[in-house]
Amino acid sequence: SRKVNFYSVIMAGGLGTRLFPVTNYLNKHLLPVFDKPMIFYPLSLLILNRIKEVIIVTSKEDIKDFKKILKKGENYGIKIHYAIQTKSNGIPDGLKLSSSLIKNKDVFMILGDNILFGSGMSTFFEHIWKSKNSVIYPYIVKDPGRYGVVEFTQKGIKNLIEKPNKFISEWIITGLYFIKNNDIKYVTKLKKS
């Protein structure tokens, strides 16, 4: 059994404005999808891939609801920590808020409202375990302008562009990231898009 030595961060903040009025009283990541809260889907993906340390980044108002449902993870064989995000400042902010727990470990990051499944998922995780670099999990869609888009060159990824006005590529960022600890320092240099 492979020992996985990094933290996972689940981003579960935001206002969920596109789902108003139901998200006026409940965090969108706790809304039911079939028979369980939405956050159980990314959490299940992490557990299936032997990830034992999870940090959930959410708002101060919503943290009590997450703790009521997930507690500290003991019912799932994992350890859950919580980090409070005061504003919806995106993924880099989630990494900054988690840095005191992350310390010198690598980070697997997933968005709490992503429901991902399929045969390619195990391949992605196998790639992560062997990778010496940070990794994102892109996917081809018909309407890439609605997402963060990956711009490629012959050598690899050139840029990530959030909801571009013109066509860049059909590859989008799905919300799965593996970030080597050495690359976390770059989040402080990013400008909000």
PAZAPA-4460 file (N, C-alpha, C; in steps of 0.05 Angstrom, whole numbers, plus 32768, in hexadecimal, padded with zeros to 4 digits):
% residues 193
    n_x    n_y    n_z   ca_x   ca_y   ca_z    c_x    c_y    c_z   seq   type   mol
   8011   7FE8   8000   8000   8000   8000   8012   8019   8000     1      S     A
   800E   802A   7FED   801E   8042   7FE9   8017   8057   7FFF     2      R     A
   802B   8062   800C   8027   8078   801F   8027   8092   800F     3      K     A
   8011   80A1   8011   800E   80BA   8003   8015   80D0   8017     4      V     A
   802A   80DF   8011   8034   80F3   8024   802F   810F   801A     5      N     A
   8016   8116   8019   800F   8132   8013   7FF3   8138   801D     6      F     A
   7FED   8152   801E   7FD2   815A   8025   7FC1   815D   800D     7      Y     A
   7FA7   815B   8011   7F94   8162   7FFC   7F83   817A   8007     8      S     A
   7F7F   818D   7FF5   7F6F   81A4   7FFB   7F56   81A3   7FEA     9      V     A
   7F3E   81A4   7FF7   7F25   81A6   7FE9   7F1B   81C3   7FEC    10      I     A
   7F17   81D0   7FD6   7F0C   81EB   7FD6   7EEE   81E9   7FD7    11      M     A
   7EE2   81F3   7FED   7EC5   81F1   7FF2   7EB9   820B   7FFB    12      A     A
   7EC4   8221   7FF1   7EBA   823C   7FF9   7EA8   8247   7FE3    13      G     A
   7EA8   8260   7FE1   7E98   826E   7FCC   7E7B   8271   7FD5    14      G     A
   7E6D   8282   7FC6   7E51   8288   7FCD   7E3D   8278   7FBE    15      L     A
   7E44   826A   7FA9   7E31   825B   7F9A   7E1B   826B   7F8E    16      G     A
   7E22   8283   7F84   7E0D   8296   7F7B   7DFC   828B   7F65    17      T     A
   7E07   827A   7F54   7DF6   826F   7F3E   7DE1   825C   7F48    18      R     A
   7DE3   8254   7F61   7DCF   8242   7F6D   7DBD   824F   7F81    19      L     A
   7DBD   826A   7F82   7DAA   8278   7F94   7D8E   8270   7F8C    20      F     A
   7D7B   826E   7F9E   7D7C   8276   7FBA   7D85   8260   7FCE    21      P     A
   7D87   8247   7FC4   7D8D   8231   7FD6   7DA8   8235   7FE4    22      V     A
   7DBB   8242   7FD7   7DD6   8246   7FE3   7DD6   825E   7FF6    23      T     A
   7DBF   826B   7FFA   7DBD   8280   800E   7DBF   8274   802A    24      N     A
   7DB7   825A   802D   7DB7   824E   8047   7DC9   8234   8049    25      Y     A
   7DD4   822B   8032   7DE4   8213   8032   7DFB   8215   801E    26      L     A
   7E13   820F   8027   7E2A   820F   8015   7E25   81FC   7FFE    27      N     A
   7E2C   8204   7FE5   7E26   81F3   7FCE   7E33   81D8   7FCF    28      K     A
   7E4A   81D6   7FDC   7E58   81BC   7FDE   7E4A   81A8   7FF0    29      H     A
   7E36   81B2   7FFF   7E26   81A1   8011   7E0B   819A   8005    30      L     A
   7E05   81A5   7FED   7DEB   819F   7FE0   7DEC   8181   7FD8    31      L     A
   7DD5   8174   7FDA   7DD4   8157   7FD3   7DD6   8153   7FB4    32      P     A
   7DE7   8140   7FAD   7DE9   8136   7F91   7DE3   8118   7F94    33      V     A
   7DCC   8110   7F8A   7DC1   80F5   7F8E   7DBE   80F0   7FAC    34      F     A
   7DCE   80E0   7FB9   7DC9   80D9   7FD4   7DDD   80E3   7FE8    35      D     A
   7DEE   80F6   7FE0   7E02   8100   7FF3   7E0A   811D   7FEC    36      K     A
   7E15   812B   7FFF   7E1E   8147   7FF9   7E33   8147   7FE4    37      P     A
   7E33   815B   7FD4   7E46   815E   7FBD   7E63   815A   7FC5    38      M     A
   7E6B   8163   7FDC   7E87   8161   7FE5   7E90   8144   7FE8    39      I     A
   7E7D   8132   7FEC   7E85   8116   7FEE   7E92   810B   7FD5    40      F     A
   7E8B   8116   7FBE   7E96   810C   7FA5   7EB4   8111   7FA3    41      Y     A
   7EBE   812A   7FA6   7EDB   812E   7FA6   7EE9   8120   7FBD    42      P     A
   7EDB   8120   7FD4   7EE7   8112   7FEC   7EEA   80F4   7FE6    43      L     A
   7ED6   80E8   7FD9   7ED8   80CB   7FD3   7EEF   80C6   7FC0    44      S     A
   7EF3   80D8   7FAC   7F0A   80D5   7F99   7F24   80D5   7FA8    45      L     A
   7F27   80E6   7FBC   7F40   80E8   7FCC   7F44   80CE   7FDC    46      L     A
   7F2E   80C5   7FE9   7F30   80AD   7FFA   7F37   8095   7FE9    47      I     A
   7F2A   8092   7FD2   7F30   807B   7FC0   7F4D   807B   7FB7    48      L     A
   7F5A   8092   7FB8   7F76   8094   7FAF   7F89   8097   7FC7    49      N     A
   7F81   808D   7FDE   7F91   808A   7FF6   7F9B   80A4   8002    50      R     A
   7F8C   80B9   7FFF   7F93   80D3   800B   7F87   80D4   8027    51      I     A
   7F98   80DA   803A   7F8F   80D8   8056   7F8D   80F3   8065    52      K     A
   7F99   8108   805A   7F99   8122   8067   7F8B   8136   8054    53      E     A
   7F75   8141   805E   7F65   8153   804D   7F60   816E   805C    54      V     A
   7F63   8183   804D   7F5C   819E   8057   7F45   81A8   8047    55      I     A
   7F2F   81AF   8055   7F18   81BB   8047   7F19   81D9   804C    56      I     A
   7F19   81E8   8036   7F1A   8205   8037   7EFD   820F   8032    57      V     A
   7EF2   821D   8046   7ED7   8227   8043   7ED4   8240   8054    58      T     A
   7EBC   824C   8053   7EB7   8265   8062   7EB2   8260   8080    59      S     A
   7EB4   8274   808F   7EB0   8273   80AC   7E93   826B   80B2    60      K     A
   7E80   8275   80A1   7E64   826F   80A5   7E5D   8252   80A0    61      E     A
   7E6C   8245   808D   7E65   822A   8085   7E75   8214   8093    62      D     A
   7E8A   821B   80A1   7E9C   8207   80AC   7E8D   81F4   80C0    63      I     A
   7E7A   8200   80CF   7E6B   81EF   80E3   7E5B   81D9   80D5    64      K     A
   7E50   81DF   80BD   7E40   81CB   80AF   7E52   81B5   80A4    65      D     A
   7E6A   81BC   809A   7E7D   81A7   8091   7E85   8196   80A9    66      F     A
   7E8B   81A2   80BF   7E93   8193   80D7   7E7D   8181   80E1    67      K     A
   7E64   818A   80DE   7E4D   817A   80E7   7E4B   8160   80D6    68      K     A
   7E50   8163   80BC   7E4D   814C   80AA   7E67   813B   80AA    69      I     A
   7E7E   8148   80A7   7E97   8139   80A3   7EA8   8135   80BD    70      L     A
   7EA2   8145   80D1   7EB1   8144   80EA   7ECF   8148   80E4    71      K     A
   7EE0   8137   80F0   7EFD   8139   80EA   7F06   8122   80D8    72      K     A
   7EF2   8115   80CA   7EF9   8101   80B7   7EFB   80E5   80C2    73      G     A
   7EF8   80E2   80DC   7EFC   80C8   80E9   7EEA   80B2   80DE    74      E     A
   7ED2   80B9   80D5   7EBF   80A5   80CA   7EC7   809C   80AE    75      N     A
   7EDB   80A9   80A2   7EE3   80A3   8086   7F00   8099   8084    76      Y     A
   7F0D   8096   809B   7F28   808D   809C   7F3D   80A1   8093    77      G     A
   7F35   80BB   8095   7F47   80D1   808E   7F48   80E6   80A4    78      I     A
   7F59   80F9   80A1   7F5A   810F   80B4   7F53   8129   80A5    79      K     A
   7F3E   8137   80AE   7F35   814F   80A1   7F3C   8167   80B3    80      I     A
   7F48   817B   80A6   7F4E   8195   80B3   7F3D   81A9   80A4    81      H     A
   7F39   81C0   80B0   7F29   81D5   80A4   7F39   81F0   80A3    82      Y     A
   7F36   81FE   808D   7F42   8219   808B   7F2C   822C   8083    83      A     A
   7F2B   8243   808F   7F16   8257   808A   7F20   826B   8075    84      I     A
   7F0F   826E   8061   7F14   8282   804B   7F00   8299   804F    85      Q     A
   7F0A   82B1   8054   7EF8   82C8   805A   7EEC   82D4   8041    86      T     A
   7EFA   82D1   802A   7EF0   82DB   8010   7EF4   82C6   7FFB    87      K     A
   7EE4   82C7   7FE6   7EE7   82B3   7FD0   7EFE   82BC   7FBE    88      S     A
   7F16   82B6   7FC7   7F2E   82BE   7FB8   7F3B   82A8   7FA9    89      N     A
   7F2D   8292   7FA4   7F37   827E   7F92   7F4B   826A   7F9D    90      G     A
   7F55   825A   7F8B   7F67   8243   7F91   7F81   824C   7F9F    91      I     A
   7F8F   8260   7F94   7FA8   8268   7FA1   7FA3   8270   7FBF    92      P     A
   7F8D   827D   7FC4   7F87   8284   7FE0   7F83   826B   7FF1    93      D     A
   7F76   8257   7FE6   7F73   823D   7FF5   7F8E   8231   7FFD    94      G     A
   7FA1   8233   7FEA   7FBC   8229   7FF1   7FC9   8239   8007    95      L     A
   7FC7   8254   8005   7FD2   8265   801A   7FC6   825F   8035    96      K     A
   7FAC   825C   8036   7F9E   8257   804F   7FA5   823B   805B    97      L     A
   7FAD   8229   804A   7FB4   820E   8053   7FD2   820A   8058    98      S     A
   7FE2   821F   8053   7FFF   821C   8055   800A   8214   8070    99      S     A
   7FFD   821C   8086   8007   8215   80A0   8005   81F6   80A5   100      S     A
   7FF2   81E9   8098   7FEF   81CC   809A   8001   81BE   8085   101      L     A
   8002   81CA   806D   8010   81BD   8057   802E   81BB   805D   102      I     A
   8039   81D1   8067   8056   81D3   806C   8067   81CB   8054   103      K     A
   8075   81B5   8056   8087   81AD   8040   807C   8196   802F   104      N     A
   8062   8190   8031   8056   817A   8022   804B   8184   8007   105      K     A
   8048   8171   7FF5   803B   8177   7FDC   801C   8178   7FE1   106      D     A
   800E   8183   7FCD   7FF1   8187   7FD1   7FE1   817D   7FB9   107      V     A
   7FCD   816E   7FBF   7FB9   8167   7FAB   7FA1   8178   7FB0   108      F     A
   7F98   8187   7F9C   7F82   819A   7FA0   7F6B   8192   7F8D   109      M     A
   7F53   8194   7F98   7F3B   818E   7F89   7F25   81A1   7F90   110      I     A
   7F15   81A8   7F7D   7EFE   81BA   7F83   7EE7   81A9   7F8E   111      L     A
   7EDB   81B4   7FA3   7EC6   81A5   7FB1   7EAC   81A1   7FA2   112      G     A
   7EA9   81AF   7F8B   7E90   81AC   7F7C   7E95   819D   7F62   113      D     A
   7EAB   818F   7F60   7EB1   817E   7F49   7EA9   8161   7F4E   114      N     A
   7E9A   8156   7F3B   7E93   813A   7F3C   7EA1   812D   7F25   115      I     A
   7EB7   811E   7F2B   7EC8   8112   7F16   7EC9   80F4   7F1A   116      L     A
   7EC7   80E6   7F04   7EC8   80C9   7F06   7ED1   80BE   7EEA   117      F     A
   7ED9   80A6   7EE9   7EE0   8099   7ED0   7EFA   808B   7ED1   118      G     A
   7F00   807C   7EBC   7F18   806B   7EBC   7F32   807C   7EBC   119      S     A
   7F31   8094   7EB2   7F49   80A5   7EB1   7F52   80AF   7ECC   120      G     A
   7F41   80AE   7EE0   7F48   80B9   7EFA   7F5F   80A9   7F07   121      M     A
   7F5E   808F   7F05   7F74   807F   7F12   7F8E   8085   7F04   122      S     A
   7F8D   8089   7EE9   7FA6   808F   7EDA   7FB1   80AA   7EE4   123      T     A
   7FA0   80BD   7EE9   7FA8   80D7   7EF2   7FB7   80D5   7F0D   124      F     A
   7FAC   80C5   7F1F   7FB8   80C2   7F39   7FD3   80B3   7F37   125      F     A
   7FD4   809F   7F26   7FED   8091   7F22   8003   80A4   7F17   126      E     A
   7FFB   80B6   7F06   800D   80CA   7EFB   8017   80DC   7F11   127      H     A
   8005   80E4   7F23   800D   80F5   7F3A   8022   80E7   7F4B   128      I     A
   801D   80CE   7F52   8030   80C1   7F64   804C   80C0   7F58   129      W     A
   804E   80BF   7F3D   8068   80BD   7F30   8074   80D8   7F28   130      K     A
   8064   80ED   7F29   806C   8107   7F1E   8081   8116   7F2F   131      S     A
   8093   8122   7F22   80A7   8133   7F30   809E   8151   7F2D   132      K     A
   8088   8156   7F1F   807E   8171   7F1A   8061   8174   7F23   133      N     A
   8059   818D   7F25   803C   8192   7F2A   802C   8189   7F11   134      S     A
   8013   8181   7F16   8002   8176   7F01   7FE6   8181   7F03   135      V     A
   7FDA   8187   7EEB   7FBE   818D   7EEB   7FB0   8178   7EDA   136      I     A
   7F96   8175   7EDD   7F87   8161   7ECF   7F74   816F   7EBB   137      Y     A
   7F7C   8173   7EA2   7F6B   8180   7E8F   7F57   816D   7E82   138      P     A
   7F43   8179   7E75   7F2E   8169   7E68   7F24   8178   7E50   139      Y     A
   7F1C   816A   7E3B   7F12   8177   7E23   7EF4   817B   7E25   140      I     A
   7EEA   8194   7E1F   7ECE   819A   7E1F   7EC7   81A9   7E05   141      V     A
   7EAD   81AB   7E00   7EA3   81B9   7DE8   7EA1   81D7   7DEC   142      K     A
   7E9F   81E0   7E05   7E9B   81FD   7E0B   7EB0   8207   7E1E   143      D     A
   7ECA   8207   7E16   7EE0   820D   7E29   7EDF   822A   7E34   144      P     A
   7ED1   823D   7E26   7ED1   8258   7E2F   7EC3   825D   7E4A   145      G     A
   7EB5   8248   7E54   7EA8   824A   7E6E   7EBA   8242   7E85   146      R     A
   7ED3   823A   7E7F   7EE4   822E   7E93   7F00   823B   7E92   147      Y     A
   7F11   8232   7EA4   7F2E   8238   7EA2   7F39   8226   7E8D   148      G     A
   7F47   8232   7E79   7F51   8223   7E62   7F6F   8220   7E63   149      V     A
   7F79   8209   7E59   7F95   8203   7E58   7FA0   820B   7E3C   150      V     A
   7FB4   821C   7E3C   7FC2   8223   7E23   7FDC   8213   7E21   151      E     A
   7FDF   8204   7E0B   7FF6   81F3   7E08   800B   81FE   7DF4   152      F     A
   8024   81F6   7DF8   8038   81FA   7DE3   8043   81DE   7DDD   153      T     A
   8057   81DC   7DCC   8063   81C2   7DC6   8070   81B5   7DDE   154      Q     A
   8079   81C6   7DF1   8087   81BC   7E09   8075   81B5   7E20   155      K     A
   805B   81BD   7E1E   8049   81B8   7E34   8036   81D0   7E39   156      G     A
   802F   81D4   7E51   801C   81E9   7E58   802A   8204   7E58   157      I     A
   801E   8217   7E4A   8029   8233   7E49   801A   8244   7E5D   158      K     A
   7FFF   8241   7E5F   7FF0   8254   7E6F   7FD5   8247   7E77   159      N     A
   7FC9   8251   7E8C   7FAE   824A   7E94   7F9E   8264   7E94   160      L     A
   7F89   8265   7E84   7F79   827E   7E80   7F5D   8279   7E8A   161      I     A
   7F54   828A   7E9C   7F39   8287   7EA7   7F24   8293   7E94   162      E     A
   7F12   8283   7E8B   7EFB   828B   7E7A   7F04   829E   7E64   163      K     A
   7F14   8295   7E51   7F1E   82A7   7E3C   7F08   82B0   7E29   164      P     A
   7F0B   82C9   7E1E   7EF8   82D4   7E0B   7EFA   82C8   7DF0   165      N     A
   7F13   82BF   7DE8   7F17   82B2   7DCE   7F20   8295   7DD3   166      K     A
   7F1D   8285   7DBE   7F24   8269   7DC0   7F42   8265   7DC3   167      F     A
   7F4A   8257   7DD8   7F66   8251   7DDE   7F6B   8233   7DD8   168      I     A
   7F5B   8222   7DE4   7F5C   8205   7DE0   7F43   81F9   7DEB   169      S     A
   7F3F   81DF   7DE4   7F27   81D2   7DEE   7F2C   81C4   7E09   170      E     A
   7F45   81C7   7E13   7F4D   81BA   7E2D   7F47   81CE   7E44   171      W     A
   7F38   81C4   7E58   7F32   81D4   7E6F   7F3F   81C8   7E88   172      I     A
   7F40   81D8   7E9D   7F4A   81CF   7EB7   7F32   81C4   7EC6   173      I     A
   7F34   81AC   7ED0   7F1D   819F   7EDD   7F1A   81A6   7EFA   174      T     A
   7F2E   81AF   7F07   7F2D   81B3   7F24   7F3C   819E   7F33   175      G     A
   7F4E   818F   7F26   7F60   817D   7F33   7F7C   8187   7F2F   176      L     A
   7F8B   818A   7F44   7FA6   8195   7F43   7FB8   8185   7F56   177      Y     A
   7FD0   817F   7F4D   7FE4   8174   7F60   7FFB   8188   7F5F   178      F     A
   8001   8194   7F76   8014   81AA   7F78   802C   81A1   7F89   179      I     A
   8043   81A0   7F7D   805B   819A   7F8C   8061   81B1   7F9F   180      K     A
   806B   81AA   7FB6   806F   81BE   7FCB   8080   81D5   7FC1   181      N     A
   8094   81CF   7FB1   80A6   81E3   7FA6   8097   81F8   7F95   182      N     A
   8080   81F0   7F8A   8071   8203   7F78   805D   8213   7F88   183      D     A
   8057   820D   7FA1   8043   821B   7FB0   804C   8238   7FB4   184      I     A
   8065   823E   7FB4   806F   8259   7FB8   8065   826C   7FA2   185      K     A
   805E   8261   7F8B   8055   8272   7F75   8039   827E   7F79   186      Y     A
   8029   8273   7F8B   800E   827D   7F90   800F   829A   7F9A   187      V     A
   8024   82A1   7FA8   8026   82BD   7FB2   802B   82D0   7F9C   188      T     A
   8034   82C7   7F85   803B   82D8   7F6E   8024   82DB   7F5A   189      K     A
   800F   82CB   7F5E   7FF9   82CB   7F4B   7FE7   82E4   7F4F   190      L     A
   7FDD   82EE   7F39   7FC9   8304   7F3A   7FAE   82F8   7F35   191      K     A
   7F9A   8302   7F44   7F7F   82F8   7F41   7F74   82FE   7F25   192      K     A
   7F69   82E9   7F18   7F5E   82ED   7EFD   7F41   82F5   7EFE   193      S     A
***
